[in-house]
Amino acid sequence: MWDYTDKVRDHFLNPRNVGEIEAPDGVGEVGSLACGDALKFMFKLDNEKRKIAIAKFQTFGCASAIASSSALTEIILGMTVEEAERVTNQDIADFLGGLPQEKMHCSVMGREALEAAIADYRGEAPAEKKELEGNIVCTCFGVTDVELKRVIKENNLKSIEDVTNFTKAGGACGTCHPDLAKILAEVSGEAEKTLPAEKPTKKLSNIKKMQLIQETIEREIRPSLRADGGDIELIDIEGDKVIVAFRGVCSHCPSSEITLKENVEKKLKEFVTDDIIVVEE
């Protein structure tokens, strides 16, 4: 269970400023239902167009996503647009008394929604703005290199796990991990971290295969599922067929079949053997 602060619980159970604004001055939408989190954020300035008088949100996501969105509305009320523009994801987390590391991406999503709303207020076309934000590194979650560099710098991230916690990048299929390592090295000025050893090429014994499967699930698969309130259980291994069951939110997620093939099976093929087939119980 996540170790939430009392303030996170309060803003989750009693979210402030939920809803829509009639004729808002700025609207920002980020995330997607397919990725598990989506946020629509909007604000309206006072009659003199100097300060934010109303801020509201609608979100689909976990407790941290709801609490972060609620906190953001409270933070920016009474600010000018220029002041609101300087709000960081860390400000949101600090306002809540902290967030679990695995849930920091919720505060980043809030900051990105605010930026999108300000861009909308200024008349900047979202599609044009997106083009300027760089090349997509994580195709699963649509995270660009520019977004990654900024979040890494702002939060002093040091590992791929940190990057996943703050941006979700690398949390699904994992094929972008080498690119994430390069970006981390570029930002930090350090040498690239040694990537995991390649999977064995010789035929595995049953005991070794079982060991590698369990290790891969624990190290490469379970953390990203738990980060979004889900989990996975290894049910049985029949030769090269691995039988699993999703738990938590993953058990009724409409995209569980995609997760099964694009995350679980790909990871086991990468770190164990190409012959593996994963099926759900």
C-alpha positions as CSV (number, residue, x, y, z in Angstrom):
1,M,0.0,0.0,0.0
2,W,1.3,3.5,-0.8
3,D,2.5,5.6,2.1
4,Y,0.3,8.7,1.4
5,T,0.5,11.8,3.6
6,D,-2.7,13.0,5.3
7,K,-2.8,15.9,2.9
8,V,-2.7,13.6,-0.1
9,R,-5.6,11.6,1.4
10,D,-7.6,14.7,2.1
11,H,-7.2,16.0,-1.5
12,F,-8.1,12.6,-2.8
13,L,-11.1,12.0,-0.7
14,N,-12.2,15.7,-0.8
15,P,-10.8,17.1,-4.0
16,R,-11.1,20.8,-4.5
17,N,-12.4,22.6,-7.6
18,V,-13.6,19.6,-9.6
19,G,-15.6,20.3,-12.7
20,E,-15.6,22.6,-15.7
21,I,-15.5,26.4,-16.2
22,E,-17.9,28.1,-18.6
23,A,-15.9,30.0,-21.2
24,P,-12.4,29.4,-19.6
25,D,-9.4,31.5,-20.6
26,G,-7.2,28.5,-20.8
27,V,-7.6,24.7,-21.1
28,G,-5.0,22.0,-21.1
29,E,-5.4,18.3,-21.6
30,V,-2.7,15.8,-21.1
31,G,-2.4,12.0,-20.7
32,S,-4.8,9.4,-22.1
33,L,-7.1,6.8,-20.8
34,A,-5.0,4.1,-22.6
35,C,-2.0,5.1,-20.4
36,G,-4.1,5.1,-17.2
37,D,-4.0,8.8,-16.4
38,A,-5.8,11.7,-18.1
39,L,-6.2,15.3,-16.9
40,K,-8.2,18.2,-18.2
41,F,-7.2,21.5,-16.5
42,M,-8.7,24.9,-17.0
43,F,-8.6,28.4,-15.5
44,K,-10.3,31.7,-15.8
45,L,-8.8,35.1,-15.0
46,D,-10.6,37.9,-13.1
47,N,-12.3,40.8,-14.9
48,E,-9.1,42.7,-15.1
49,K,-7.3,39.7,-16.7
50,R,-4.6,40.0,-14.2
51,K,-4.9,37.0,-11.8
52,I,-6.4,33.5,-11.9
53,A,-9.8,33.7,-10.2
54,I,-11.1,30.2,-10.9
55,A,-9.2,26.9,-11.6
56,K,-10.9,23.5,-12.1
57,F,-10.0,20.1,-13.3
58,Q,-11.4,16.7,-14.4
59,T,-9.1,13.7,-14.1
60,F,-9.1,10.0,-14.6
61,G,-6.4,8.4,-12.5
62,C,-5.2,7.2,-9.2
63,A,-5.3,8.9,-5.8
64,S,-2.1,10.7,-6.5
65,A,-3.4,12.0,-9.8
66,I,-6.6,13.4,-8.2
67,A,-4.7,14.9,-5.2
68,S,-2.1,16.5,-7.4
69,S,-4.7,18.0,-9.7
70,S,-6.7,19.3,-6.7
71,A,-3.5,20.7,-5.1
72,L,-2.6,22.5,-8.3
73,T,-5.9,24.4,-8.5
74,E,-5.3,25.6,-4.9
75,I,-1.7,26.6,-5.6
76,I,-2.4,28.8,-8.6
77,L,-5.5,30.7,-7.4
78,G,-4.7,34.4,-7.1
79,M,-1.5,34.1,-9.2
80,T,-0.8,35.9,-12.4
81,V,-0.3,33.7,-15.5
82,E,3.4,34.5,-15.3
83,E,3.6,33.4,-11.6
84,A,1.6,30.2,-12.4
85,E,4.0,29.5,-15.2
86,R,6.8,29.1,-12.7
87,V,5.0,26.4,-10.6
88,T,6.9,23.1,-10.8
89,N,5.9,19.5,-10.2
90,Q,8.0,19.6,-7.0
91,D,5.9,22.5,-5.8
92,I,2.8,20.3,-6.2
93,A,4.4,17.4,-4.3
94,D,5.6,19.8,-1.5
95,F,2.2,21.3,-1.2
96,L,0.9,17.8,-0.5
97,G,3.6,17.0,2.0
98,G,5.3,14.7,-0.5
99,L,4.3,11.9,-2.9
100,P,5.7,8.3,-3.1
101,Q,8.5,8.3,-5.6
102,E,6.6,5.9,-7.8
103,K,3.8,8.4,-8.1
104,M,5.8,11.6,-8.9
105,H,4.6,11.3,-12.5
106,C,1.2,12.5,-11.2
107,S,2.7,15.9,-10.2
108,V,4.5,16.1,-13.5
109,M,1.2,15.5,-15.3
110,G,-0.3,18.4,-13.3
111,R,2.5,20.7,-14.3
112,E,2.2,19.7,-18.0
113,A,-1.6,20.4,-17.9
114,L,-1.0,23.8,-16.5
115,E,1.6,24.6,-19.2
116,A,-0.8,23.4,-21.9
117,A,-3.6,25.6,-20.4
118,I,-1.3,28.6,-20.4
119,A,-0.3,27.9,-24.0
120,D,-3.9,27.7,-24.9
121,Y,-4.5,31.1,-23.2
122,R,-1.7,32.6,-25.3
123,G,-3.1,31.2,-28.5
124,E,-0.4,28.6,-29.1
125,A,-1.6,25.7,-31.1
126,P,-1.0,22.4,-29.2
127,A,0.1,20.5,-32.3
128,E,2.6,23.1,-33.2
129,K,3.9,23.3,-29.7
130,K,4.2,19.5,-29.5
131,E,6.4,19.5,-32.6
132,L,8.8,21.9,-31.0
133,E,9.1,19.7,-27.9
134,G,11.5,17.2,-29.5
135,N,11.5,13.6,-30.7
136,I,9.4,10.9,-29.0
137,V,11.6,8.5,-27.0
138,C,9.0,6.4,-25.2
139,T,6.4,5.5,-27.8
140,C,4.2,3.7,-25.2
141,F,3.5,6.9,-23.3
142,G,4.5,9.5,-25.9
143,V,7.3,11.1,-23.9
144,T,9.8,13.2,-25.8
145,D,13.5,13.8,-25.3
146,V,13.0,17.4,-24.4
147,E,10.4,16.5,-21.8
148,L,12.7,13.9,-20.4
149,K,15.7,16.2,-20.1
150,R,13.7,18.9,-18.4
151,V,12.2,16.5,-15.8
152,I,15.6,14.9,-15.2
153,K,17.2,18.3,-14.6
154,E,14.4,19.7,-12.5
155,N,14.3,16.7,-10.2
156,N,17.9,15.5,-10.3
157,L,17.0,12.1,-11.5
158,K,19.8,9.5,-11.6
159,S,18.3,6.2,-12.8
160,I,15.9,4.7,-15.4
161,E,13.7,3.8,-12.4
162,D,13.6,7.4,-11.4
163,V,12.7,8.5,-14.9
164,T,9.8,6.0,-15.0
165,N,8.5,7.2,-11.6
166,F,8.4,10.8,-12.8
167,T,7.4,10.4,-16.4
168,K,6.2,6.8,-17.0
169,A,8.7,6.5,-19.8
170,G,10.2,3.0,-19.9
171,G,7.4,1.6,-17.8
172,A,5.8,-0.6,-20.4
173,C,7.7,-2.4,-23.1
174,G,11.1,-1.1,-22.0
175,T,12.6,-0.8,-25.5
176,C,13.5,2.8,-24.8
177,H,15.7,1.9,-21.8
178,P,18.9,2.3,-23.8
179,D,17.8,5.8,-25.0
180,L,16.8,6.7,-21.5
181,A,20.3,5.7,-20.3
182,K,21.9,7.9,-22.9
183,I,19.7,10.9,-22.0
184,L,20.5,10.4,-18.3
185,A,24.2,10.3,-19.1
186,E,23.9,13.4,-21.3
187,V,22.2,15.4,-18.7
188,S,24.3,14.3,-15.8
189,G,27.6,14.3,-17.8
190,E,28.4,10.9,-16.5
191,A,29.2,7.7,-18.4
192,E,26.3,5.5,-19.3
193,K,25.3,3.1,-16.7
194,T,26.0,-0.6,-17.7
195,L,22.9,-2.1,-19.2
196,P,21.6,-5.5,-18.0
197,A,23.5,-8.4,-19.3
198,E,22.1,-10.1,-22.4
199,K,20.0,-13.1,-21.9
200,P,21.7,-16.5,-22.0
201,T,22.1,-18.1,-25.4
202,K,22.5,-21.7,-24.3
203,K,19.6,-23.9,-23.5
204,L,18.3,-23.3,-20.0
205,S,17.5,-25.9,-17.4
206,N,14.0,-25.8,-16.0
207,I,15.2,-24.6,-12.6
208,K,17.3,-21.8,-14.2
209,K,14.4,-20.8,-16.5
210,M,12.1,-20.6,-13.5
211,Q,14.6,-18.5,-11.6
212,L,15.1,-16.1,-14.5
213,I,11.3,-15.7,-15.0
214,Q,10.7,-15.0,-11.3
215,E,13.7,-12.5,-11.2
216,T,12.5,-10.7,-14.4
217,I,8.9,-10.4,-13.1
218,E,10.2,-8.9,-9.8
219,R,12.8,-6.6,-11.3
220,E,11.5,-5.6,-14.7
221,I,7.7,-6.0,-14.7
222,R,6.1,-5.8,-11.2
223,P,7.5,-2.2,-10.3
224,S,5.8,-0.5,-13.3
225,L,2.5,-2.3,-12.7
226,R,2.5,-1.5,-9.0
227,A,3.3,2.2,-9.8
228,D,-0.2,2.4,-11.3
229,G,-2.0,0.4,-8.6
230,G,-1.8,-3.0,-10.3
231,D,0.2,-6.2,-9.8
232,I,1.0,-9.6,-11.4
233,E,1.1,-13.1,-10.0
234,L,3.0,-16.0,-11.5
235,I,0.6,-18.9,-11.6
236,D,2.5,-21.7,-13.4
237,I,5.2,-22.5,-15.9
238,E,4.6,-25.2,-18.4
239,G,7.6,-25.6,-20.6
240,D,7.9,-22.3,-22.5
241,K,4.4,-21.3,-21.5
242,V,4.2,-18.9,-18.6
243,I,0.8,-18.5,-17.0
244,V,0.1,-15.3,-15.0
245,A,-2.8,-13.4,-13.5
246,F,-3.1,-9.6,-13.2
247,R,-4.1,-8.2,-9.8
248,G,-5.3,-4.8,-8.6
249,V,-6.4,-2.3,-11.3
250,C,-4.7,-4.4,-13.9
251,S,-7.2,-7.2,-13.4
252,H,-10.0,-5.2,-15.0
253,C,-8.0,-2.9,-17.2
254,P,-9.3,-2.7,-20.8
255,S,-5.7,-2.7,-22.1
256,S,-4.5,-5.7,-20.1
257,E,-4.1,-7.8,-23.3
258,I,-1.7,-5.2,-24.6
259,T,0.2,-5.1,-21.3
260,L,0.4,-8.9,-21.4
261,K,2.1,-9.0,-24.8
262,E,3.9,-5.7,-25.0
263,N,5.2,-5.6,-21.5
264,V,5.2,-9.0,-19.8
265,E,5.9,-11.3,-22.7
266,K,8.5,-8.9,-24.3
267,K,10.4,-8.6,-21.0
268,L,10.5,-12.3,-20.5
269,K,11.6,-12.9,-24.1
270,E,14.3,-10.2,-23.6
271,F,15.7,-11.5,-20.3
272,V,14.9,-15.2,-20.4
273,T,14.4,-16.8,-23.8
274,D,12.7,-15.9,-27.2
275,D,10.6,-19.1,-27.0
276,I,8.5,-17.9,-24.1
277,I,4.7,-17.4,-24.6
278,V,2.7,-15.7,-21.8
279,V,-1.0,-16.3,-21.3
280,E,-3.4,-15.0,-18.7
281,E,-5.2,-17.4,-16.3
